Amino acid sequence: MEFTINQIAAMLSGEVRGDGQEKINMLAKIQDAKKGQLAFLSNPKYEQYIYTTQATAVIVKKDFVPRKEVTSSLILVDDPYSSFTALLEEYHKMVSFQKTGIEQPSYVGEGTTIGQNIYRGAFSYIGSGVKIGDNVKIHPHAYIGDNAVIGNDTIIHPGVKIYADTRIGNNCVIHAGTVIGSDGFGFAPQENGTYKTIPQLGNVIIEDNVSIGANTVIDCATMFGDATLIRQGVKLDNLIQIAHNVEIGKNTVIAAQAGISGSTRIGENCIFAGQVGIAGHLVIANNTGIGAQAGIPKSITEEGQRLIGYPAIDLKEYFRSYAVFKRLPDLNNRLRELEKKVAGQDLPAGA
């Protein structure tokens, strides 16, 4: 696919400085770009490359003033990084939504309705009573259980397993190997030391514009009529465990290997780094940031906190404490030397 520089500038509401009729067929880093490719300059550290790049065009900030000759055409925008990201998104959409049609073998159950411009990959399975919107892409070996609902423009990647009654919104991306709607971890201890399974009868609801990474698991709610809720705009990385009855607020981002225990409610616009662990039945306030490998054993009620460690404490307090902690061996040696000196001193007469 090719676009002129003028066409790209129009998409970005930018201004062209140079030959707007030249063709662009690929995006690239400014230091690696070749003719026919488009790059961007956002970080001043990379300005040196704009004078040597072979890119046909470079996206720059409107107030950019070159210190040397620039051979590439320029597209002037308010925010080069955001503009380049928007182009990546558009390119990704074009690539992701290219496929249409039905590959065989594939299966669709009775009473299922499927929208327009669908792609169904080979060995995909769609159960009975399912509702699938327009422009949905279901890749090979995906499983969609009975009575599930999938909104428009959603992509289900290979090997995704979506249990019965799951509801997924518009413009979602579910990456390979993810399981949605599996049983929550519910077992009742018995007097003889065994455990009895507690049936998990609820479902999972995923709102619009949610992205879920590969091999993530989202458990269904325990009771019929209840749901594990993933609100709109949430971004989940690979290998995350979301337990039953959890609610994750709008635009929250969670990195890989995090685990959220059952019935915890996470606020909006939170950011959790990798391997964060959240205990069950907690409330996490909006705009909470939690550092990698932190453990949260109790609710966070004040918005906007930045926490790390186990049990997690304020970020600045943690690093002040760590500055002392890493000196403990030296402090211990000094203390022992002082003890020896005190023990070796003669006590004064009459003491």
C-alpha positions as CSV (number, residue, x, y, z in Angstrom):
1,M,0.0,0.0,0.0
2,E,1.3,3.4,-1.0
3,F,0.3,6.9,0.1
4,T,1.6,10.3,-1.0
5,I,3.2,12.5,1.6
6,N,0.2,14.9,1.1
7,Q,-2.3,12.2,1.9
8,I,-0.4,11.3,5.1
9,A,-0.2,14.9,6.1
10,A,-3.9,15.3,5.6
11,M,-4.6,12.3,7.9
12,L,-2.5,13.9,10.6
13,S,-3.7,17.5,10.0
14,G,-0.1,18.3,9.3
15,E,1.7,20.7,7.0
16,V,4.1,19.5,4.3
17,R,7.5,21.1,3.7
18,G,9.0,19.5,0.6
19,D,7.6,17.4,-2.3
20,G,4.1,16.2,-1.1
21,Q,3.7,14.0,-4.2
22,E,6.4,11.5,-3.3
23,K,5.2,8.0,-2.3
24,I,5.5,6.3,1.1
25,N,5.0,2.6,1.4
26,M,6.4,1.8,4.9
27,L,7.1,3.2,8.3
28,A,10.6,3.0,9.9
29,K,13.0,4.3,12.6
30,I,14.7,7.5,11.6
31,Q,18.2,6.0,11.9
32,D,17.3,3.0,9.7
33,A,14.8,4.5,7.2
34,K,15.3,4.1,3.4
35,K,13.8,5.8,0.4
36,G,10.0,5.3,0.3
37,Q,9.8,5.1,4.1
38,L,8.4,7.5,6.6
39,A,10.1,8.2,10.0
40,F,9.5,10.6,12.9
41,L,11.6,12.8,15.1
42,S,10.3,13.4,18.7
43,N,13.3,13.0,21.0
44,P,16.0,15.7,20.6
45,K,18.6,13.0,21.2
46,Y,17.8,11.7,17.7
47,E,18.1,15.0,15.9
48,Q,21.5,14.0,14.4
49,Y,19.8,11.3,12.3
50,I,17.5,13.7,10.5
51,Y,20.5,15.1,8.6
52,T,21.7,11.6,7.5
53,T,18.4,9.6,7.2
54,Q,17.4,8.3,3.8
55,A,13.7,8.5,4.7
56,T,11.5,10.1,2.0
57,A,9.7,12.0,4.7
58,V,10.0,12.7,8.5
59,I,7.3,13.8,10.9
60,V,8.6,16.6,13.0
61,K,7.2,19.1,15.5
62,K,5.8,22.4,14.0
63,D,8.4,24.5,15.7
64,F,11.4,22.3,14.5
65,V,14.2,24.4,13.1
66,P,17.0,22.4,11.4
67,R,20.6,23.3,12.1
68,K,21.8,21.7,8.8
69,E,20.3,20.8,5.4
70,V,17.6,18.2,5.5
71,T,17.1,16.2,2.3
72,S,13.8,14.5,3.4
73,S,10.5,16.1,3.1
74,L,9.0,17.1,6.4
75,I,5.5,16.8,7.8
76,L,4.9,19.4,10.5
77,V,2.5,18.3,13.4
78,D,1.8,19.3,17.0
79,D,3.0,15.9,18.4
80,P,5.3,13.7,16.2
81,Y,5.2,10.7,18.5
82,S,1.4,10.7,18.7
83,S,1.1,11.2,15.0
84,F,3.5,8.4,14.2
85,T,1.6,6.1,16.7
86,A,-1.7,7.0,14.9
87,L,-0.2,5.9,11.6
88,L,1.0,2.6,13.1
89,E,-2.5,2.0,14.4
90,E,-4.0,2.7,11.0
91,Y,-1.5,0.4,9.3
92,H,-2.1,-2.3,11.8
93,K,-5.8,-2.1,11.2
94,M,-5.4,-2.4,7.5
95,V,-3.2,-5.4,7.9
96,S,-5.3,-7.0,10.6
97,F,-8.6,-6.6,8.8
98,Q,-7.4,-7.7,5.3
99,K,-8.7,-11.2,5.6
100,T,-12.3,-12.1,4.8
101,G,-14.2,-15.2,4.0
102,I,-14.7,-18.6,5.5
103,E,-12.0,-21.3,5.6
104,Q,-12.9,-24.9,6.0
105,P,-13.3,-26.9,8.1
106,S,-15.1,-24.6,10.5
107,Y,-18.3,-24.9,12.5
108,V,-21.2,-22.7,13.4
109,G,-24.0,-23.8,15.7
110,E,-27.8,-23.3,15.4
111,G,-29.3,-19.9,16.0
112,T,-26.0,-18.1,15.6
113,T,-26.1,-14.7,13.8
114,I,-23.0,-13.4,12.1
115,G,-22.4,-9.9,10.6
116,Q,-20.9,-8.7,7.4
117,N,-17.3,-8.8,6.2
118,I,-16.4,-11.7,8.5
119,Y,-13.3,-13.8,8.5
120,R,-13.5,-17.3,10.0
121,G,-10.3,-19.3,10.0
122,A,-10.0,-23.0,9.6
123,F,-10.9,-25.2,12.6
124,S,-12.6,-22.4,14.3
125,Y,-15.7,-23.3,16.3
126,I,-18.7,-21.1,17.0
127,G,-21.4,-22.4,19.3
128,S,-25.2,-22.0,19.2
129,G,-27.0,-18.8,19.9
130,V,-23.9,-16.7,19.4
131,K,-24.1,-13.1,18.1
132,I,-21.2,-11.8,16.1
133,G,-21.0,-8.2,14.7
134,D,-19.6,-6.8,11.5
135,N,-16.0,-7.0,10.4
136,V,-15.0,-9.5,13.1
137,K,-11.9,-11.6,12.4
138,I,-11.9,-15.1,14.0
139,H,-8.6,-16.8,13.4
140,P,-7.9,-20.6,13.2
141,H,-8.5,-22.9,16.2
142,A,-10.5,-20.2,18.0
143,Y,-13.4,-21.5,20.2
144,I,-16.5,-19.4,20.9
145,G,-19.0,-20.9,23.3
146,D,-22.8,-20.9,23.2
147,N,-24.6,-17.6,23.6
148,A,-21.5,-15.5,23.5
149,V,-21.7,-12.0,22.1
150,I,-18.8,-10.3,20.1
151,G,-19.1,-6.7,18.9
152,N,-18.0,-5.1,15.6
153,D,-14.4,-4.8,14.5
154,T,-13.1,-7.3,17.1
155,I,-10.2,-9.6,16.4
156,I,-10.0,-13.1,17.9
157,H,-6.5,-14.5,17.4
158,P,-5.6,-18.2,16.9
159,G,-6.3,-20.6,19.8
160,V,-8.4,-18.1,21.9
161,K,-11.1,-19.9,24.0
162,I,-14.2,-17.9,24.8
163,Y,-16.6,-19.7,27.1
164,A,-20.3,-19.6,26.9
165,D,-22.2,-16.4,27.7
166,T,-19.2,-14.2,27.5
167,R,-19.8,-10.7,26.2
168,I,-17.1,-8.8,24.2
169,G,-17.5,-5.3,22.9
170,N,-16.5,-3.4,19.8
171,N,-12.9,-2.9,18.6
172,C,-11.4,-5.4,21.0
173,V,-8.2,-7.5,20.3
174,I,-7.9,-10.9,22.0
175,H,-4.4,-12.4,21.4
176,A,-3.5,-16.1,21.0
177,G,-4.1,-18.6,23.7
178,T,-6.2,-16.3,25.9
179,V,-9.0,-18.0,27.9
180,I,-12.1,-16.0,28.8
181,G,-14.8,-17.3,31.1
182,S,-13.1,-20.3,32.7
183,D,-14.1,-21.3,36.2
184,G,-13.1,-19.2,39.1
185,F,-10.9,-20.8,41.8
186,G,-13.8,-21.8,44.1
187,F,-13.4,-24.8,46.4
188,A,-15.1,-25.5,49.8
189,P,-12.9,-27.3,52.4
190,Q,-14.5,-30.4,53.9
191,E,-14.1,-32.0,57.3
192,N,-12.2,-34.9,55.9
193,G,-9.6,-32.6,54.4
194,T,-10.9,-32.7,50.8
195,Y,-12.3,-29.9,48.8
196,K,-15.7,-29.6,47.1
197,T,-16.0,-27.6,43.9
198,I,-18.2,-24.6,44.0
199,P,-19.9,-24.2,40.6
200,Q,-19.0,-21.0,38.8
201,L,-22.2,-19.8,37.1
202,G,-21.6,-16.1,36.2
203,N,-19.9,-14.8,33.0
204,V,-17.3,-12.3,31.8
205,I,-18.2,-8.9,30.3
206,I,-15.5,-7.1,28.3
207,E,-16.4,-3.6,27.1
208,D,-15.2,-1.7,24.0
209,N,-11.6,-1.0,22.9
210,V,-10.0,-3.6,25.2
211,S,-6.8,-5.3,24.3
212,I,-5.8,-8.6,25.9
213,G,-2.4,-10.2,25.5
214,A,-1.5,-13.8,24.8
215,N,-2.2,-16.5,27.3
216,T,-4.1,-14.3,29.7
217,V,-6.9,-15.9,31.7
218,I,-10.1,-14.1,32.9
219,D,-12.3,-16.2,35.1
220,C,-16.1,-16.0,35.1
221,A,-18.1,-14.7,38.1
222,T,-19.3,-17.2,40.7
223,M,-23.0,-16.5,40.9
224,F,-25.5,-16.5,38.0
225,G,-26.3,-13.0,37.0
226,D,-22.9,-11.6,38.2
227,A,-19.9,-10.8,35.9
228,T,-16.2,-10.3,35.9
229,L,-16.0,-6.9,34.4
230,I,-13.3,-5.5,32.1
231,R,-14.2,-1.8,31.4
232,Q,-13.6,0.1,28.2
233,G,-10.1,0.9,27.2
234,V,-8.4,-1.6,29.5
235,K,-5.0,-2.9,28.2
236,L,-3.9,-6.3,29.6
237,D,-0.5,-7.8,28.8
238,N,0.4,-11.4,28.3
239,L,0.2,-14.0,31.1
240,I,-2.2,-12.2,33.4
241,Q,-4.6,-13.9,35.8
242,I,-7.9,-12.1,36.5
243,A,-9.9,-14.0,39.1
244,H,-13.7,-14.3,39.4
245,N,-15.8,-11.3,40.1
246,V,-13.0,-8.8,39.6
247,E,-13.8,-5.4,38.1
248,I,-11.1,-3.5,36.2
249,G,-11.9,0.2,35.7
250,K,-11.6,2.2,32.4
251,N,-8.3,2.7,30.8
252,T,-6.3,0.7,33.3
253,V,-3.1,-0.9,32.1
254,I,-1.6,-4.1,33.6
255,A,1.7,-5.6,32.6
256,A,2.7,-9.3,32.3
257,Q,2.4,-11.9,35.0
258,A,0.2,-9.8,37.3
259,G,-2.4,-11.6,39.3
260,I,-5.7,-10.1,40.6
261,S,-7.5,-12.1,43.2
262,G,-11.2,-12.6,43.4
263,S,-13.8,-9.9,43.9
264,T,-11.2,-7.1,43.9
265,R,-12.3,-3.8,42.3
266,I,-9.6,-1.8,40.5
267,G,-10.2,1.8,39.6
268,E,-9.8,3.8,36.4
269,N,-6.5,4.9,34.8
270,C,-4.4,2.6,37.0
271,I,-1.0,1.3,35.9
272,F,0.4,-2.0,37.3
273,A,3.9,-3.1,36.3
274,G,4.9,-6.8,35.8
275,Q,4.3,-9.5,38.4
276,V,2.1,-7.3,40.7
277,G,-0.1,-9.3,43.0
278,I,-3.4,-8.1,44.4
279,A,-5.1,-9.9,47.3
280,G,-8.8,-10.6,47.1
281,H,-11.9,-8.5,48.1
282,L,-9.9,-5.2,47.9
283,V,-10.6,-1.8,46.4
284,I,-7.9,0.0,44.4
285,A,-8.4,3.7,43.9
286,N,-8.3,5.5,40.6
287,N,-4.9,6.5,39.1
288,T,-2.9,4.2,41.3
289,G,0.5,3.2,40.0
290,I,2.1,0.0,41.3
291,G,5.7,-1.0,40.6
292,A,7.0,-4.4,39.5
293,Q,6.6,-7.4,41.8
294,A,4.7,-5.3,44.4
295,G,2.2,-7.1,46.7
296,I,-1.0,-5.4,47.7
297,P,-2.5,-7.0,50.9
298,K,-5.0,-4.2,51.7
299,S,-7.2,-1.7,49.9
300,I,-5.8,1.6,48.5
301,T,-8.4,4.3,49.1
302,E,-6.4,7.4,48.3
303,E,-6.2,8.2,44.6
304,G,-3.0,8.9,42.7
305,Q,-0.6,6.9,44.9
306,R,2.6,5.4,43.6
307,L,3.6,2.2,45.4
308,I,6.2,-0.6,45.3
309,G,7.5,-3.4,47.4
310,Y,5.8,-6.1,49.6
311,P,3.8,-5.1,51.4
312,A,3.7,-2.1,49.0
313,I,4.6,1.3,50.4
314,D,5.0,4.8,48.9
315,L,7.6,4.8,46.1
316,K,9.8,7.6,47.6
317,E,9.6,6.0,51.1
318,Y,10.6,2.6,49.6
319,F,13.7,4.0,47.9
320,R,14.7,5.9,51.1
321,S,14.4,2.6,53.0
322,Y,16.3,0.7,50.3
323,A,19.2,3.2,50.6
324,V,19.5,2.1,54.2
325,F,18.8,-1.6,53.5
326,K,21.7,-2.0,51.0
327,R,24.1,-0.5,53.6
328,L,23.1,-2.9,56.4
329,P,26.1,-5.3,56.0
330,D,28.5,-2.3,56.3
331,L,26.5,-0.9,59.2
332,N,26.5,-4.3,60.9
333,N,30.3,-4.6,60.6
334,R,30.8,-1.1,62.1
335,L,28.4,-1.9,65.0
336,R,30.4,-5.1,65.8
337,E,33.7,-3.1,65.8
338,L,32.1,-0.6,68.2
339,E,31.0,-3.4,70.4
340,K,34.5,-4.9,70.5
341,K,36.0,-1.5,71.4
342,V,33.4,-0.9,74.2
343,A,33.9,-4.4,75.6
344,G,37.7,-4.0,75.6
345,Q,37.8,-0.7,77.5
346,D,38.6,-0.8,81.3
347,L,35.9,0.4,83.5
348,P,36.9,3.4,85.7
349,A,37.5,2.8,89.5
350,G,34.4,2.8,91.6
351,A,32.1,2.1,88.7
